[in-house]
Amino acid sequence: MTEFPKILMVLGAVLLIVGAVWHFVGRLPGDIFVKKGNVTFFFPVVTCIVISVILSILLNFFGRMK
């Protein structure tokens, strides 16, 4: 049970870094953004793919630590 707090701290630091990068980078090329009149539609396709890849790598890494 002593490893769990360490994992939470590392995960928190990773989320903080990802949030800071996301804030400064903004929308990635490939994200869908449509604005017509008063209606705005935004779907972050590339951002979702990047987050999925990063989470897959992290979960795979933490899964092999046992």
N, C-alpha and C positions, 0 to 999 in steps of 0.2 A: 504494500500500500504506500510505501515511501516514494515510489516512482511516479505516482499519479500527480502530485503537486508539481513536479518538475515538467511533466508533459503538458500540464495546463499552462505553466509559465511560458514554455517554448511556443505553444500554440497561440497564446495571447500576444507574444512578441511578433510572431509571423503575421497574425491578423492586423496588428498595428502597422507593420511595414507595408503590407498589401494595401491597407486603407490609405496610408499616406501616398503611396505610389498612384493609386487609383484617383485620389483627389487631384494630384498634380498633372497626371496624364490626361484625364478626362475620357472622352469617347475614343475608342480605337477605330482604325479604318476597317470597314466591313460591317460595322454596326448599322442597323437600319433606322433611319430617322426621316420621317415624312411630316411635313407641316403644310396643311391646306386650310387657309382661313383661320378659323378659331380652333381647329382640331390638330393636335400634335400626337404622333405615334412614334414611340421609340422602343426598339427591341435590340438589346445588346448581344447579337449573335456571337461575334468574335470574343467579346468579354466573357461570355458564358463558356466558350470553348477553352479559353485561357485559364479560367478559374477551375474548370473540370480537370484539366491536365495537372495543374498545380496540386489540387486536392488528391488526385490519384497518386501522384508521386509521394506526397506527404503520408497518406494513409498506407501506402505500400511500404514506405520506409519504417513507419512506426509499427506496422504489423510484423515486420521481420526482426524487430528488436528483441522479441521474446526469446 
